[in-house]
Amino acid sequence: MASKDPEEEFAQTNLKKELTRPYWLFAESNGCEVFYFFYLNENTENPNVYLVDYTSKENVRKIESLEMSFSNLIEYKIDAAKRIEKDGW
């Protein structure tokens, strides 16, 4: 079975109306049902990170700010991975 066209999948999310600024999607999971991105025009070297999660809230597709910078998110994810390695899930 062939996978869906990414543009077609994106169009179905209705996010095109909300994602009007240039952005970089840097992490995704499960065919982009969950993805992290930041806007490219925030004029900072350490922009805020946003999350879109289609798997929660009855498939409501909404952009949510994590209220965390890119570097802080990376540090948080590294720390979480270390905790999981040490303590398990």
N, C-alpha and C positions, 0 to 999 in steps of 0.2 A: 504494500500500500504506500503510495507516494505521500510525503508530508505536504501540508498546506503551504501555499505561498506566503512568506512572511508579511508582504504588503497586504495581502487579503486578510490575514489574521489580525494585523494591526488595525485595519479599517473596521473590522468587526468589534473592536474594543471601544470604539467611539472616543478614544483618547486623542485622536488627531485634532479635535476641536480644542483640547486643553494643552497639548504639547505644541505650542506655536513658536516657542523660543528654541534656538539651537541647543541641543543636549548631547551628552555622551552616555549611553547605556553601557555600564561596565561590568555588570553581573546579572545573570538571570538563572532561573531554575524552571524545570518542567515546561519547556517550550515557551518560555516567557510568561508563564502564569504569574510569576513573581519576578520583578526586576528592580534593580537599583540604578539610579542615574543622577547626574548633576547637570545643571545648566552651564553652558559654555560662556555666557555673556554676563556673569556676575562680577567680572573685573576683580577677581581674587585668585591667588594661587592655591587656595584651600577652600573650595566651594562647599556649600551645604549639600547634603545628600537627600534624595527623595526616593520613596518606595511606591511601587504599584503592586498590589496583591489581588489577583482575580479570584483566589481560592477562598477568601473570607467574605463575610457579610453578604451572603446570597448573590455572589458574582457582581457586586457593586464595584465598578472600576473607578477608582479615585486616586489621585496623586496625594501622597501624604509626606510632609517634611519629617525627617527623622530628627530634626533640630540637632544635627551632628555634622561636623565637617568631614570631608573625605578622609583626611589623615586620622581623625578620631575614630571613624568607623573601621578603618584598617586595623588600628591598634585594638579596638574592641573585639573584632573577629579573631585576631591572633590570640588574645587573652582567652577568649571562649574556646578556641581549639586546644589550647594548652590545658585548660580545666577539664575538657572532655577527655583528652588523652590521659590525664592524671586520674580523674575520678570516674570516668565512663559516663555514659548517658545518664 
